[in-house]
């Protein structure tokens, strides 16, 4: 019997997740990534400015559908004024404008968009009005 590891074949999604993980963890050391053959999860604590609160964030991505980002703490309740969908995920872009596609990397789209959303959320808490870009669209 040989002392070799068995050949493990990765799916295209697993290769994609491994590539995403390597970029994310290098560019954003405060984030950690885990994945299975069907889903990738990215988790970390965001603090978009030096004076911002800390936000525990989870991103779920399955390489077929649009990624979803959730604030795990502090609790942010659904409110269409702050661009949060009914399932609690953040509204980071207008889906119909094609600003995100399944070929885009999370590190260069979704992750910066989360930081931007958090800045606008903190401004909302101060002004009680969403100051970020917005487009009226159906609530999901």
C-alpha positions as a Python dict, from the first residue, in 0.01 Angstrom:
ca = {
    (1, 'X'): (0, 0, 0),
    (2, 'X'): (135, 340, -100),
    (3, 'X'): (162, 638, 132),
    (4, 'X'): (-27, 876, -92),
    (5, 'X'): (-328, 1088, -22),
    (6, 'X'): (-632, 988, -224),
    (7, 'X'): (-708, 1210, -521),
    (8, 'X'): (-971, 1458, -416),
    (9, 'X'): (-1162, 1621, -696),
    (10, 'X'): (-1299, 1962, -629),
    (11, 'X'): (-1608, 2097, -794),
    (12, 'X'): (-1593, 2422, -984),
    (13, 'X'): (-1768, 2588, -691),
    (14, 'X'): (-1508, 2460, -446),
    (15, 'X'): (-1230, 2600, -664),
    (16, 'X'): (-1415, 2930, -680),
    (17, 'X'): (-1459, 2934, -301),
    (18, 'X'): (-1090, 2852, -246),
    (19, 'X'): (-991, 3137, -477),
    (20, 'X'): (-1232, 3379, -305),
    (21, 'X'): (-1106, 3268, 39),
    (22, 'X'): (-741, 3332, -51),
    (23, 'X'): (-816, 3685, -173),
    (24, 'X'): (-1054, 3775, 110),
    (25, 'X'): (-828, 3655, 391),
    (26, 'X'): (-528, 3835, 240),
    (27, 'X'): (-709, 4163, 170),
    (28, 'X'): (-928, 4159, 483),
    (29, 'X'): (-746, 3985, 772),
    (30, 'X'): (-1042, 4051, 1003),
    (31, 'X'): (-1254, 3810, 796),
    (32, 'X'): (-1247, 3432, 798),
    (33, 'X'): (-1393, 3202, 535),
    (34, 'X'): (-1532, 2851, 547),
    (35, 'X'): (-1691, 2655, 268),
    (36, 'X'): (-1844, 2327, 165),
    (37, 'X'): (-1905, 2201, -185),
    (38, 'X'): (-2225, 2407, -200),
    (39, 'X'): (-2180, 2722, 9),
    (40, 'X'): (-1921, 2969, 130),
    (41, 'X'): (-1951, 3169, 450),
    (42, 'X'): (-1748, 3476, 535),
    (43, 'X'): (-1758, 3614, 887),
    (44, 'X'): (-1590, 3896, 1069),
    (45, 'X'): (-1627, 4215, 1266),
    (46, 'X'): (-1655, 4530, 1056),
    (47, 'X'): (-1585, 4878, 1186),
    (48, 'X'): (-1604, 5102, 880),
    (49, 'X'): (-1450, 5412, 1043),
    (50, 'X'): (-1226, 5474, 1342),
    (51, 'X'): (-1524, 5594, 1545),
    (52, 'X'): (-1778, 5338, 1422),
    (53, 'X'): (-1946, 5069, 1622),
    (54, 'X'): (-1835, 4710, 1567),
    (55, 'X'): (-2062, 4490, 1356),
    (56, 'X'): (-2044, 4111, 1345),
    (57, 'X'): (-2124, 4028, 981),
    (58, 'X'): (-2197, 3701, 801),
    (59, 'X'): (-2192, 3668, 422),
    (60, 'X'): (-2347, 3360, 263),
    (61, 'X'): (-2265, 3279, -96),
    (62, 'X'): (-2349, 2976, -307),
    (63, 'X'): (-2194, 3088, -641),
    (64, 'X'): (-2529, 3063, -819),
    (65, 'X'): (-2743, 3323, -641),
    (66, 'X'): (-2656, 3669, -520),
    (67, 'X'): (-2462, 3672, -192),
    (68, 'X'): (-2652, 3767, 122),
    (69, 'X'): (-2498, 3970, 404),
    (70, 'X'): (-2639, 3977, 757),
    (71, 'X'): (-2552, 4182, 1064),
    (72, 'X'): (-2543, 3927, 1348),
    (73, 'X'): (-2481, 4186, 1616),
    (74, 'X'): (-2583, 4436, 1717),
    (75, 'X'): (-2939, 4347, 1620),
    (76, 'X'): (-3070, 4550, 1329),
    (77, 'X'): (-3441, 4505, 1279),
    (78, 'X'): (-3611, 4507, 941),
    (79, 'X'): (-3683, 4856, 817),
    (80, 'X'): (-3724, 4945, 450),
    (81, 'X'): (-3584, 5291, 525),
    (82, 'X'): (-3242, 5141, 599),
    (83, 'X'): (-3237, 4903, 307),
    (84, 'X'): (-3272, 4571, 483),
    (85, 'X'): (-3475, 4293, 323),
    (86, 'X'): (-3744, 4112, 520),
    (87, 'X'): (-3512, 3813, 574),
    (88, 'X'): (-3266, 4047, 748),
    (89, 'X'): (-3011, 4060, 468),
    (90, 'X'): (-2864, 4395, 369),
    (91, 'X'): (-2973, 4564, 48),
    (92, 'X'): (-2630, 4642, -95),
    (93, 'X'): (-2723, 4721, -455),
    (94, 'X'): (-3016, 4734, -690),
    (95, 'X'): (-3030, 4381, -839),
    (96, 'X'): (-3170, 4492, -1176),
    (97, 'X'): (-2883, 4731, -1254),
    (98, 'X'): (-2641, 4440, -1292),
    (99, 'X'): (-2382, 4602, -1060),
    (100, 'X'): (-2306, 4253, -928),
    (101, 'X'): (-2276, 3938, -1135),
    (102, 'X'): (-2188, 3581, -1042),
    (103, 'X'): (-1844, 3641, -1196),
    (104, 'X'): (-1762, 3922, -951),
    (105, 'X'): (-1541, 3857, -652),
    (106, 'X'): (-1681, 3925, -306),
    (107, 'X'): (-1360, 4105, -207),
    (108, 'X'): (-1411, 4376, -466),
    (109, 'X'): (-1787, 4415, -450),
    (110, 'X'): (-1989, 4279, -159),
    (111, 'X'): (-1730, 4337, 116),
    (112, 'X'): (-1666, 4706, 34),
    (113, 'X'): (-2040, 4753, -17),
    (114, 'X'): (-2101, 4623, 338),
    (115, 'X'): (-1861, 4883, 480),
    (116, 'X'): (-2032, 5153, 277),
    (117, 'X'): (-2377, 5033, 392),
    (118, 'X'): (-2260, 5049, 755),
    (119, 'X'): (-2144, 5410, 714),
    (120, 'X'): (-2485, 5502, 573),
    (121, 'X'): (-2656, 5308, 852),
    (122, 'X'): (-2466, 5509, 1113),
    (123, 'X'): (-2560, 5831, 934),
    (124, 'X'): (-2921, 5711, 934),
    (125, 'X'): (-2909, 5665, 1310),
    (126, 'X'): (-2795, 6026, 1346),
    (127, 'X'): (-3019, 6194, 1085),
    (128, 'X'): (-3310, 5946, 1085),
    (129, 'X'): (-3293, 5957, 705),
    (130, 'X'): (-3106, 5726, 465),
    (131, 'X'): (-2826, 5935, 309),
    (132, 'X'): (-2695, 5663, 78),
    (133, 'X'): (-2779, 5601, -282),
    (134, 'X'): (-3114, 5436, -328),
    (135, 'X'): (-3357, 5324, -587),
    (136, 'X'): (-3713, 5226, -510),
    (137, 'X'): (-3767, 4860, -577),
    (138, 'X'): (-3986, 4578, -459),
    (139, 'X'): (-3914, 4445, -114),
    (140, 'X'): (-3801, 4085, -118),
}
